[in-house]
Amino acid sequence: MFLRAAVILNPIKVPDLDEFRGKVADALTEHGFGEPLWLETTEDDAGSEMAKRAIDETVDLVVVAGGDGTVRVVCAELARSGIPVAVLPAGTGNLLARNLGISLDLDIALTELLAGNEQRIDSVQVEGDQLETDRFVVMAGLGLDAAIIADARDGLKKRVGWAAYVISALKNLNHPFVRVELTVDDRPPVRRRARTVVIGNVGTLQANIPLLPDARPDDGVIDVVVLAPRRISHWPRLALSLVIKSMQEGRHIERFTGRTIQVTAAATVRRQLDGDEISEGTTLSAKVDPSALLVRVP
């Protein structure tokens, strides 16, 4: 009896749909799967109903290909389902794939994932004002990082790839400070003036920049970084400290780790979940759900 897979894909992120379908179908057949259940996301649904259908169909594997937003939505629905997820590279960021060691080459990724192993990783439950209870698997943040994501336009990303985020970052270096209160587990709150606060389930950005070098997707905790360069002239040293892990944290960069993290801003700011801008607000509350998601890894 054949195994059954559902393939959830964002058609906008796949350059050649026929070629993609052919490669995925052939690879699944080679590994004992029958004809897959093909499910495409829409402008109104980034993958939620598609993932629910895959669960209802009791498939043996969900293959997801799309931007980081599609991956987040699908993984949110599949948390605690017991159905493994295979993340194929598509879009610009591919942050979960990068952090799981998945090749960004489609052919290699298919071979390694379908012949690979299953691993349980954490999922992060998130709440906030003007935000329905949700989940993320990569990073959530408020302030500068959300502005960078919002200003990296789709057209530019198509032309230059992840370098679009670098261009957007340079445009936003003087993003205004916001006063934040950060509470980790049951520790006393700390107050800072920050450019951005990022909560991470994983730690590596594009170009292998270790924003949260100690973050692991399966360690049962979440990490948070507060970036607070006071002037544009402080950015070079901060950027260097992100690349060189051995450099000590200073007043412009602080990191914390816990199971629950709440960030409250004194003013309304931009926010993001896994690379998608969400509604502006003042709070993000995150709680780790250990080992909630089953993923395929090389």
ABEGO torsion letter per residue (X at the ends): XBBBBBBBBBAAABABAAAAAAAAAAAAAAAGBBBBBBBBBBAABAGAAAAAAAAAAGBABBBBBEBAAAAAAAAAAABGAGBBBBBBBBEAAGAAAAAAGBBABAAAAAAAAAABBBBBBBBBBBBEBGBBBBBBABBBBBEAAAAAAAABBAAAAAAAEAAAAAAAAAAAAABBBBBBBBBBEABBBBBBBBABBBBBABABBBGGBBABAABBAAAGBBBBBBBBBABAAAAAAAAAAAABAABBBBAABBBBBBABBBBBBABBBBBBBGGBBBBBBABBBBBBBBGABBBBBX
